[in-house]
Amino acid sequence: MTDLSGRSVLVVGATGGLGAPLSRGLAAAGARLTLAGRSMPRLQALGLDGAHLVTADLQHPTAANDLVQAALAAHGALDGVVYAAGVVAFGGVGDLDDDVVDELLLINYLAPARLARAALPHLSAGGFVVNLSAVVAEQAVPNMGAYSASKAALTAFDAVLRMEARRSKVRVIDARPPHTETGLAGRPIAGTAPRLPKGLSPDDVAARILRAVTGDETDLPSSAFA
Ligand SMILES: NC(=O)c1ccc[n+]([C@@H]2O[C@H](COP(=O)([O-])OP(=O)(O)OC[C@H]3O[C@@H](n4cnc5c(N)ncnc54)[C@H](OP(=O)(O)O)[C@@H]3O)[C@@H](O)[C@H]2O)c1
């Protein structure tokens, strides 16, 4: 079992529908938190006293490294990184503008890859990286090609990182939850969401991810959320 009490954990995308319950769960488990989002008022609204709050736009190439340095400066150590930021877009493979595809790949794949690269040399033995991929990395869904590709890229990256990080005794959990009622599908950067069946509860998904962290699991496929 991994005890989170006193562990220094950086949550990126802490203001999101999944990032918020993940942050609350980590705080309840006694973790010392660095919480990152784009908006200081939204970070403050989480009400997690004692957490170090940092704003950053992940479109900036140094943001991931800056966040790792902020967590190290705040807590003097880094034991875990949770990447819960992300954007979605809907549209056929020929419909999306290059700018939209660039942002999907940047926020959903490049930024977490940069974060892991920046964090890995500092993560303590027994530490962890959690990346939020998605069920669409496993299953093809029409009108979600670019989003799915960005998530499949992250899942492929995580599979290699998991092997490479093992020698540092760092676990990599690639979480691939099904549709979850965070409102993400209602704020796409392009297109319109299709009618979706009712999704999972964000609190339940966050709790399942945290159970994987404390329970020393090494992967979280979509089937783990059933
Ligand atoms: N909801 C689902 O159905 C579902 C299912 C599977 C996987 N996922 C994945 O889970 C992760 C979290 O999703 P969610 O549903 O919690 O979405 P969400 O509620 O929209 O939260 C997204 C988070 O990403 C942050 N973000 C977006 N663009 C950013 C940027 N350029 N710079 C910094 N932060 C940025 C947002 O910050 P702001 O507060 O500043 O906007 C917010 O904290 C995503 O990777 C998503 O793909 C979601």
PDBQT file of the ligand as one rigid body, heavy atoms in Angstrom, charges set to zero:
ROOT
HETATM    1  N1  LIG A 301     -15.071  13.878 -18.568  1.00  0.00    +0.000 N 
HETATM    2  C1  LIG A 301     -14.915  12.764 -19.262  1.00  0.00    +0.000 C 
HETATM    3  O1  LIG A 301     -15.867  12.186 -19.789  1.00  0.00    +0.000 OA
HETATM    4  C2  LIG A 301     -13.548  12.161 -19.402  1.00  0.00    +0.000 A 
HETATM    5  C3  LIG A 301     -13.450  10.797 -19.724  1.00  0.00    +0.000 A 
HETATM    6  C4  LIG A 301     -12.185  10.241 -19.898  1.00  0.00    +0.000 A 
HETATM    7  C5  LIG A 301     -11.072  11.018 -19.734  1.00  0.00    +0.000 A 
HETATM    8  N2  LIG A 301     -11.200  12.351 -19.433  1.00  0.00    +0.000 N 
HETATM    9  C6  LIG A 301      -9.989  13.137 -19.328  1.00  0.00    +0.000 C 
HETATM   10  O2  LIG A 301      -9.820  13.545 -17.990  1.00  0.00    +0.000 OA
HETATM   11  C7  LIG A 301      -9.143  14.806 -17.951  1.00  0.00    +0.000 C 
HETATM   12  C8  LIG A 301      -9.970  15.785 -17.131  1.00  0.00    +0.000 C 
HETATM   13  O3  LIG A 301     -11.212  15.964 -17.787  1.00  0.00    +0.000 OA
HETATM   14  P1  LIG A 301     -12.422  16.725 -17.095  1.00  0.00    +0.000 P 
HETATM   15  O4  LIG A 301     -13.642  16.009 -17.527  1.00  0.00    +0.000 OA
HETATM   16  O5  LIG A 301     -12.131  16.923 -15.653  1.00  0.00    +0.000 OA
HETATM   17  O6  LIG A 301     -12.375  18.103 -17.881  1.00  0.00    +0.000 OA
HETATM   18  P2  LIG A 301     -12.629  19.601 -17.347  1.00  0.00    +0.000 P 
HETATM   19  O7  LIG A 301     -13.610  19.591 -16.238  1.00  0.00    +0.000 OA
HETATM   20  O8  LIG A 301     -12.940  20.423 -18.551  1.00  0.00    +0.000 OA
HETATM   21  O9  LIG A 301     -11.210  20.032 -16.766  1.00  0.00    +0.000 OA
HETATM   22  C9  LIG A 301     -10.151  20.278 -17.647  1.00  0.00    +0.000 C 
HETATM   23  C10 LIG A 301      -8.997  20.844 -16.884  1.00  0.00    +0.000 C 
HETATM   24  O10 LIG A 301      -7.946  21.104 -17.844  1.00  0.00    +0.000 OA
HETATM   25  C11 LIG A 301      -7.482  22.428 -17.638  1.00  0.00    +0.000 C 
HETATM   26  N3  LIG A 301      -6.966  22.990 -18.881  1.00  0.00    +0.000 N 
HETATM   27  C12 LIG A 301      -7.497  22.921 -20.126  1.00  0.00    +0.000 A 
HETATM   28  N4  LIG A 301      -6.719  23.596 -21.004  1.00  0.00    +0.000 NA
HETATM   29  C13 LIG A 301      -5.660  24.083 -20.285  1.00  0.00    +0.000 A 
HETATM   30  C14 LIG A 301      -4.533  24.851 -20.603  1.00  0.00    +0.000 A 
HETATM   31  N5  LIG A 301      -4.292  25.311 -21.853  1.00  0.00    +0.000 N 
HETATM   32  N6  LIG A 301      -3.654  25.174 -19.605  1.00  0.00    +0.000 NA
HETATM   33  C15 LIG A 301      -3.875  24.756 -18.337  1.00  0.00    +0.000 A 
HETATM   34  N7  LIG A 301      -4.939  24.013 -17.973  1.00  0.00    +0.000 NA
HETATM   35  C16 LIG A 301      -5.817  23.689 -18.940  1.00  0.00    +0.000 A 
HETATM   36  C17 LIG A 301      -8.708  23.182 -17.145  1.00  0.00    +0.000 C 
HETATM   37  O11 LIG A 301      -8.291  24.375 -16.526  1.00  0.00    +0.000 OA
HETATM   38  P3  LIG A 301      -9.290  25.647 -16.413  1.00  0.00    +0.000 P 
HETATM   39  O12 LIG A 301     -10.044  25.476 -15.125  1.00  0.00    +0.000 OA
HETATM   40  O13 LIG A 301      -8.356  26.803 -16.401  1.00  0.00    +0.000 OA
HETATM   41  O14 LIG A 301     -10.183  25.623 -17.631  1.00  0.00    +0.000 OA
HETATM   42  C18 LIG A 301      -9.293  22.168 -16.186  1.00  0.00    +0.000 C 
HETATM   43  O15 LIG A 301      -8.605  22.214 -14.951  1.00  0.00    +0.000 OA
HETATM   44  C19 LIG A 301      -8.982  15.241 -19.418  1.00  0.00    +0.000 C 
HETATM   45  O16 LIG A 301      -7.703  14.875 -19.877  1.00  0.00    +0.000 OA
HETATM   46  C20 LIG A 301     -10.026  14.423 -20.136  1.00  0.00    +0.000 C 
HETATM   47  O17 LIG A 301      -9.704  14.202 -21.490  1.00  0.00    +0.000 OA
HETATM   48  C21 LIG A 301     -12.405  12.929 -19.227  1.00  0.00    +0.000 A 
ENDROOT
TORSDOF 0
